[in-house]
Amino acid sequence: MPKQTQKVHTPVLLDEALHYLSPQAGESYLDLTAGYGGHAAAVLDKTRAEATLIDRDPEAIKVLGLEFGGEAEVIRGDFASASEQLVKAGRQYDLILADLGVSSPHLDDPHRGFSLAHDGPLDMRMDSEQELSAQSIVNQWNEDQLTALLTDYGQEPKARAIARAIVRRRPLSSTKELAAIVSRFWPGHSRVHPATRTFQALRIAVNDELGQLERALPLWLQLLKPGGRMAIISFHSLEDRIVKQFLAEHSGNTYEAELELLTKKPVTAQPHETVSNPRARSAKLRAAVKIKTKIER
C-alpha cells in the first residue's frame, strides 16, 4: 500500500477513471503521467500488484518515491521516451492511464511559470532541467513563428497582432509582462483570462505535448495486454482530437480492429467535481479495451 503522505494534487475524473479501468486484484498498472500519485494510489489500493509510475518532473518523482517506494517502479522521463523503453523491454500491462493535464502544484507554484494568477518567470517546463522554456520562445522566435504557434496551439484569433506586440516589447521575463501584452487585445471582462490561449500555446510547445502524444499512442497499444483497459484524460481540443482519431482508427467492426471503445464519446466531470476542482471543467476521458494483438503480415 502507498504511504499516507499529505495530498498536494486532486486527481481529475478519479471515479470515472476507476470505472473504465475497472482495476482488479493482481492486475498490473502503468501510469504514464503519475504526477503526485492521486490516480495511482486509488488504482493500487485495488490491484496491490506490479505497477510502473512515470513522470518527467523531478519534484513529482521525489513525491512518488516517498509515496510508493518499494511498492512500484518509479521512472523519471517523458512518457514517449519511457514508453519506447518499456516496449523494447517487452513489458505489458493490464491497465494503462495517462492524465495529460498540468498538475495543480505546477499551476499553483509561481516559480514554474504556468500560472496566470501569480507573477513568475516565463518557464512552463514540466521537466525543469530541459533547455527550452517559454522565455526562450518568447524572446528568440520571430514574428511568423510566434504567429504560427499562437494559431496552431492556442487557436488565438489575434495571433498576428499579439506576436507583433511581443516582438516589439522584448525582452520579456515574467508571466505578468506577457499577460499584460495579450490582455490589451481583449478589453472587457471575461471568466476566462484573455491570455489563456497564449499560455496554452507556449506550454504545448515547450513540452512538445502534441508530438509526445502522437508518438506515444501506438506504443501504449503495444504495452496493453489483450483484455487490458486504457484510459486517457485530455484537457484541450487538440489533445482530444488526436486521442479520438487514434482510438477510432484501431477500433470498429473490422477484422483488423485491436480495440473496443468503452466510451462512445468523451466522459466529462460531474458538476460537483467542477465546483471542488475547477481543473476538471475542461477534462475529457476516453477509454478502450484491447481485444486482440495485431498480427503482422
FIMAR-225781 format. One record per residue (C-alpha): residue number from 1; z, x, y; residue in three letters. Coordinates in steps of 0.05 Angstrom, whole numbers, plus 5000, padded with zeros to 4 digits. Layout:
(NUM (Z X Y) "ALA")
...
REM end
This chain:
(1 (5000 5000 5000) "MET")
(2 (4986 5025 5071) "PRO")
(3 (5046 5044 5113) "LYS")
(4 (5070 4994 5164) "GLN")
(5 (5057 5030 5229) "THR")
(6 (5051 4997 5296) "GLN")
(7 (4986 4957 5304) "LYS")
(8 (4942 4981 5361) "VAL")
(9 (4880 4941 5345) "HIS")
(10 (4869 4869 5327) "THR")
(11 (4813 4863 5275) "PRO")
(12 (4758 4814 5294) "VAL")
(13 (4739 4758 5246) "LEU")
(14 (4790 4782 5196) "LEU")
(15 (4797 4716 5158) "ASP")
(16 (4722 4707 5156) "GLU")
(17 (4711 4778 5131) "ALA")
(18 (4762 4767 5076) "LEU")
(19 (4729 4702 5056) "HIS")
(20 (4660 4731 5047) "TYR")
(21 (4682 4797 5017) "LEU")
(22 (4729 4759 4971) "SER")
(23 (4768 4823 4951) "PRO")
(24 (4796 4822 4880) "GLN")
(25 (4847 4868 4848) "ALA")
(26 (4816 4932 4824) "GLY")
(27 (4753 4928 4867) "GLU")
(28 (4730 4990 4906) "SER")
(29 (4723 4985 4981) "TYR")
(30 (4682 5023 5033) "LEU")
(31 (4699 5013 5107) "ASP")
(32 (4645 5047 5148) "LEU")
(33 (4678 5037 5215) "THR")
(34 (4751 5036 5196) "ALA")
(35 (4778 5047 5266) "GLY")
(36 (4853 5036 5265) "TYR")
(37 (4853 5003 5197) "GLY")
(38 (4861 4929 5213) "GLY")
(39 (4809 4904 5164) "HIS")
(40 (4825 4958 5113) "ALA")
(41 (4899 4941 5109) "ALA")
(42 (4882 4868 5093) "ALA")
(43 (4830 4886 5041) "VAL")
(44 (4872 4939 5006) "LEU")
(45 (4931 4892 5003) "ASP")
(46 (4888 4851 4954) "LYS")
(47 (4849 4905 4918) "THR")
(48 (4900 4961 4911) "ARG")
(49 (4844 5006 4886) "ALA")
(50 (4795 5060 4906) "GLU")
(51 (4777 5060 4979) "ALA")
(52 (4738 5103 5028) "THR")
(53 (4751 5096 5102) "LEU")
(54 (4702 5126 5153) "ILE")
(55 (4706 5135 5228) "ASP")
(56 (4679 5187 5277) "ARG")
(57 (4735 5182 5328) "ASP")
(58 (4787 5237 5317) "PRO")
(59 (4843 5193 5344) "GLU")
(60 (4826 5138 5295) "ALA")
(61 (4823 5189 5238) "ILE")
(62 (4894 5211 5255) "LYS")
(63 (4919 5139 5251) "VAL")
(64 (4881 5126 5186) "LEU")
(65 (4910 5189 5155) "GLY")
(66 (4981 5166 5173) "LEU")
(67 (4969 5094 5153) "GLU")
(68 (4932 5104 5088) "PHE")
(69 (4946 5177 5070) "GLY")
(70 (4947 5187 4995) "GLY")
(71 (4920 5118 4981) "GLU")
(72 (4849 5122 5008) "ALA")
(73 (4796 5174 5021) "GLU")
(74 (4791 5184 5097) "VAL")
(75 (4726 5215 5122) "ILE")
(76 (4712 5235 5194) "ARG")
(77 (4639 5225 5213) "GLY")
(78 (4587 5176 5238) "ASP")
(79 (4572 5121 5188) "PHE")
(80 (4499 5140 5178) "ALA")
(81 (4514 5213 5160) "SER")
(82 (4574 5194 5118) "ALA")
(83 (4532 5142 5081) "SER")
(84 (4479 5194 5066) "GLU")
(85 (4532 5240 5035) "GLN")
(86 (4561 5183 4993) "LEU")
(87 (4493 5164 4967) "VAL")
(88 (4479 5237 4949) "LYS")
(89 (4545 5239 4912) "ALA")
(90 (4524 5177 4871) "GLY")
(91 (4581 5134 4898) "ARG")
(92 (4580 5058 4895) "GLN")
(93 (4629 5004 4917) "TYR")
(94 (4645 4931 4903) "ASP")
(95 (4660 4916 4977) "LEU")
(96 (4628 4944 5040) "ILE")
(97 (4648 4927 5111) "LEU")
(98 (4620 4951 5178) "ALA")
(99 (4652 4927 5243) "ASP")
(100 (4603 4953 5294) "LEU")
(101 (4645 4939 5356) "GLY")
(102 (4684 4986 5401) "VAL")
(103 (4757 4983 5384) "SER")
(104 (4809 4956 5433) "SER")
(105 (4843 5024 5442) "PRO")
(106 (4777 5053 5465) "HIS")
(107 (4767 4997 5514) "LEU")
(108 (4838 4998 5539) "ASP")
(109 (4841 5074 5550) "ASP")
(110 (4811 5090 5618) "PRO")
(111 (4800 5162 5597) "HIS")
(112 (4749 5141 5544) "ARG")
(113 (4704 5112 5598) "GLY")
(114 (4686 5047 5562) "PHE")
(115 (4725 5000 5607) "SER")
(116 (4702 4963 5668) "LEU")
(117 (4773 4941 5682) "ALA")
(118 (4800 5010 5696) "HIS")
(119 (4771 5071 5731) "ASP")
(120 (4758 5131 5687) "GLY")
(121 (4708 5186 5672) "PRO")
(122 (4637 5168 5653) "LEU")
(123 (4647 5185 5580) "ASP")
(124 (4636 5129 5528) "MET")
(125 (4634 5176 5468) "ARG")
(126 (4662 5147 5403) "MET")
(127 (4663 5219 5378) "ASP")
(128 (4699 5254 5434) "SER")
(129 (4674 5322 5411) "GLU")
(130 (4599 5306 5415) "GLN")
(131 (4560 5335 5474) "GLU")
(132 (4522 5274 5501) "LEU")
(133 (4562 5230 5547) "SER")
(134 (4549 5174 5596) "ALA")
(135 (4558 5223 5653) "GLN")
(136 (4503 5269 5628) "SER")
(137 (4455 5210 5620) "ILE")
(138 (4471 5181 5689) "VAL")
(139 (4464 5248 5724) "ASN")
(140 (4407 5280 5686) "GLN")
(141 (4358 5226 5664) "TRP")
(142 (4302 5209 5712) "ASN")
(143 (4289 5141 5742) "GLU")
(144 (4238 5120 5690) "ASP")
(145 (4283 5140 5632) "GLN")
(146 (4342 5103 5663) "LEU")
(147 (4299 5041 5675) "THR")
(148 (4276 5040 5602) "ALA")
(149 (4348 5050 5579) "LEU")
(150 (4375 4992 5620) "LEU")
(151 (4317 4948 5600) "THR")
(152 (4316 4962 5525) "ASP")
(153 (4390 4969 5511) "TYR")
(154 (4421 4928 5567) "GLY")
(155 (4368 4874 5576) "GLN")
(156 (4381 4884 5651) "GLU")
(157 (4333 4844 5695) "PRO")
(158 (4344 4890 5754) "LYS")
(159 (4337 4955 5714) "ALA")
(160 (4288 4990 5761) "ARG")
(161 (4328 4977 5824) "ALA")
(162 (4393 4998 5791) "ILE")
(163 (4362 5061 5762) "ALA")
(164 (4334 5080 5831) "ARG")
(165 (4402 5069 5863) "ALA")
(166 (4437 5112 5810) "ILE")
(167 (4388 5169 5822) "VAL")
(168 (4399 5165 5897) "ARG")
(169 (4475 5166 5892) "ARG")
(170 (4481 5223 5843) "ARG")
(171 (4523 5259 5822) "PRO")
(172 (4568 5205 5793) "LEU")
(173 (4631 5219 5755) "SER")
(174 (4671 5155 5747) "SER")
(175 (4663 5086 5718) "THR")
(176 (4686 5056 5784) "LYS")
(177 (4629 5091 5822) "GLU")
(178 (4576 5066 5773) "LEU")
(179 (4604 4995 5770) "ALA")
(180 (4603 4992 5846) "ALA")
(181 (4530 5011 5849) "ILE")
(182 (4509 4959 5799) "VAL")
(183 (4553 4904 5830) "SER")
(184 (4515 4907 5895) "ARG")
(185 (4454 4880 5860) "PHE")
(186 (4492 4820 5833) "TRP")
(187 (4533 4790 5890) "PRO")
(188 (4577 4730 5878) "GLY")
(189 (4629 4713 5825) "HIS")
(190 (4619 4710 5751) "SER")
(191 (4663 4710 5689) "ARG")
(192 (4622 4770 5664) "VAL")
(193 (4625 4834 5705) "HIS")
(194 (4556 4849 5735) "PRO")
(195 (4557 4920 5707) "ALA")
(196 (4569 4897 5635) "THR")
(197 (4495 4904 5615) "ARG")
(198 (4491 4973 5646) "THR")
(199 (4554 4997 5610) "PHE")
(200 (4529 4968 5544) "GLN")
(201 (4463 5005 5551) "ALA")
(202 (4497 5071 5564) "LEU")
(203 (4546 5062 5506) "ARG")
(204 (4490 5046 5458) "ILE")
(205 (4451 5108 5480) "ALA")
(206 (4510 5155 5480) "VAL")
(207 (4530 5136 5409) "ASN")
(208 (4460 5122 5381) "ASP")
(209 (4486 5056 5357) "GLU")
(210 (4419 5023 5340) "LEU")
(211 (4389 5085 5309) "GLY")
(212 (4452 5094 5267) "GLN")
(213 (4448 5022 5243) "LEU")
(214 (4374 5026 5225) "GLU")
(215 (4385 5089 5184) "ARG")
(216 (4448 5065 5150) "ALA")
(217 (4429 4995 5126) "LEU")
(218 (4384 5019 5069) "PRO")
(219 (4438 5068 5048) "LEU")
(220 (4490 5012 5046) "TRP")
(221 (4446 4974 4998) "LEU")
(222 (4446 5034 4952) "GLN")
(223 (4521 5042 4958) "LEU")
(224 (4534 4970 4938) "LEU")
(225 (4545 4954 4864) "LYS")
(226 (4508 4895 4833) "PRO")
(227 (4554 4836 4846) "GLY")
(228 (4584 4872 4905) "GLY")
(229 (4592 4839 4973) "ARG")
(230 (4575 4868 5041) "MET")
(231 (4596 4841 5110) "ALA")
(232 (4572 4867 5177) "ILE")
(233 (4602 4847 5244) "ILE")
(234 (4558 4858 5305) "SER")
(235 (4573 4846 5379) "PHE")
(236 (4507 4840 5415) "HIS")
(237 (4439 4811 5400) "SER")
(238 (4404 4878 5390) "LEU")
(239 (4450 4896 5332) "GLU")
(240 (4450 4827 5303) "ASP")
(241 (4373 4825 5303) "ARG")
(242 (4370 4889 5263) "ILE")
(243 (4421 4864 5212) "VAL")
(244 (4388 4796 5207) "LYS")
(245 (4319 4826 5195) "GLN")
(246 (4344 4875 5143) "PHE")
(247 (4381 4822 5103) "LEU")
(248 (4322 4775 5106) "ALA")
(249 (4274 4830 5081) "GLU")
(250 (4318 4843 5020) "HIS")
(251 (4335 4771 5001) "SER")
(252 (4297 4707 4986) "GLY")
(253 (4266 4673 4926) "ASN")
(254 (4224 4732 4902) "THR")
(255 (4228 4778 4842) "TYR")
(256 (4238 4837 4889) "GLU")
(257 (4299 4807 4923) "ALA")
(258 (4361 4852 4917) "GLU")
(259 (4408 4809 4959) "LEU")
(260 (4430 4737 4963) "GLU")
(261 (4454 4715 5031) "LEU")
(262 (4525 4689 5036) "LEU")
(263 (4515 4669 5108) "THR")
(264 (4452 4630 5126) "LYS")
(265 (4468 4640 5200) "LYS")
(266 (4518 4685 5234) "PRO")
(267 (4592 4666 5229) "VAL")
(268 (4628 4667 5296) "THR")
(269 (4702 4665 5315) "ALA")
(270 (4743 4601 5318) "GLN")
(271 (4768 4580 5388) "PRO")
(272 (4839 4601 5372) "HIS")
(273 (4817 4672 5357) "GLU")
(274 (4777 4679 5421) "THR")
(275 (4839 4659 5460) "VAL")
(276 (4884 4711 5428) "SER")
(277 (4829 4764 5421) "ASN")
(278 (4775 4758 5475) "PRO")
(279 (4733 4812 5439) "ARG")
(280 (4718 4761 5386) "ALA")
(281 (4676 4718 5433) "ARG")
(282 (4613 4757 5420) "SER")
(283 (4626 4776 5347) "ALA")
(284 (4577 4754 5294) "LYS")
(285 (4587 4765 5219) "LEU")
(286 (4532 4765 5167) "ARG")
(287 (4545 4776 5093) "ALA")
(288 (4507 4783 5028) "ALA")
(289 (4518 4796 4954) "VAL")
(290 (4477 4846 4914) "LYS")
(291 (4443 4810 4857) "ILE")
(292 (4406 4870 4826) "LYS")
(293 (4385 4941 4836) "THR")
(294 (4313 4952 4858) "LYS")
(295 (4270 4983 4803) "ILE")
(296 (4226 5038 4830) "GLU")
(297 (4155 5038 4802) "ARG")
REM end
